[in-house]
């Protein structure tokens, strides 16, 4: 489970779509309070607790990237549930570390950084 903190224009198709899917999972955990264990205790989930607005904002950035690439987006989030802090200041990995992780993957992420 991961929500990247880098600009999504640097993500390959696979990682962009995976982040979007996982973001929706996080959103459901945080806004519907359905999960009691498992992913509700995952470090990625915990860093978004009280930051649904920031998670909503990240989703909107992903949606803009979808549009830029010509992808259709059909899964909007309910803006009324976007409460709490509007920005994310907690990172599991620094931006630099996230770039290094992506550079080691066999995909086209971060080509603009090479």
C-alpha positions in Angstrom: 0.0 0.0 0.0 1.5 3.3 -1.0 0.5 6.9 -1.9 3.5 8.5 -3.5 4.4 12.1 -2.6 6.1 12.9 -5.9 4.4 14.6 -8.9 2.3 11.9 -10.6 3.5 13.1 -14.0 6.7 11.1 -13.1 4.8 7.8 -12.5 4.4 5.2 -15.1 1.0 4.0 -16.0 1.2 1.0 -13.7 2.2 3.0 -10.6 -0.3 5.9 -11.4 -3.2 3.4 -11.6 -2.0 1.5 -8.6 -1.7 4.6 -6.4 -5.2 5.7 -7.5 -6.6 2.3 -6.5 -4.8 2.3 -3.2 -5.8 5.8 -2.5 -9.5 4.8 -2.8 -8.9 2.0 -0.4 -7.4 4.4 2.1 -10.3 6.8 1.6 -12.8 4.1 2.4 -10.9 3.1 5.6 -10.7 6.7 6.8 -14.1 7.9 5.8 -16.3 4.8 6.3 -14.4 3.4 9.3 -14.9 -0.1 8.0 -11.6 -1.7 8.7 -10.7 -2.5 12.3 -7.4 -4.3 11.7 -5.1 -5.0 8.8 -4.8 -2.0 6.6 -6.3 0.3 9.2 -3.0 -0.1 11.2 -0.7 0.1 8.2 1.8 3.0 8.4 0.5 4.4 5.1 -3.0 4.5 6.5 -1.9 6.0 9.8 -0.1 8.9 8.1 -3.4 10.0 6.6 -5.5 9.9 9.7 -7.0 13.3 10.2 -5.8 14.4 6.7 -8.7 13.4 4.5 -8.6 16.8 2.9 -4.9 16.2 1.9 -5.8 12.7 0.6 -8.7 14.3 -1.4 -6.2 16.9 -2.8 -3.8 14.1 -3.8 -6.7 12.3 -5.6 -7.5 15.4 -7.5 -3.9 15.7 -8.6 -4.0 12.1 -9.8 -7.3 12.8 -11.7 -5.6 15.8 -13.5 -2.8 13.5 -14.5 -5.4 10.9 -15.7 -7.0 13.6 -17.9 -3.6 14.8 -19.2 -2.9 11.2 -20.4 -6.3 10.8 -21.9 -7.6 8.3 -19.3 -11.2 8.3 -18.1 -11.9 8.9 -14.5 -15.2 7.6 -13.1 -14.6 7.3 -9.3 -14.8 10.8 -7.7 -14.5 11.2 -3.9 -17.1 12.9 -1.8 -15.7 16.3 -1.2 -17.9 16.7 1.9 -15.7 14.0 3.6 -12.5 15.9 2.8 -11.9 17.1 6.4 -8.8 17.7 8.4 -5.4 19.0 7.3 -5.1 19.9 3.7 -1.4 18.9 3.4 0.8 16.0 4.2 3.9 16.5 6.3 4.6 12.9 7.4 6.5 10.7 5.0 7.4 7.0 5.3 10.2 7.7 2.8 11.6 11.1 1.9 11.0 12.4 -1.6 14.6 11.5 -2.4 14.1 7.9 -1.1 10.8 7.6 -3.1 12.6 8.6 -6.3 15.4 6.0 -5.5 12.8 3.3 -4.9 11.1 4.1 -8.2 14.3 4.3 -10.2 15.1 0.7 -9.1 11.8 -0.6 -10.5 11.7 -2.1 -14.0 9.3 0.6 -15.4 9.3 4.0 -16.9 8.8 6.0 -13.7 11.0 9.0 -13.2 12.4 9.2 -16.7 12.3 13.0 -16.4 14.7 12.7 -13.4 17.4 10.8 -15.2 
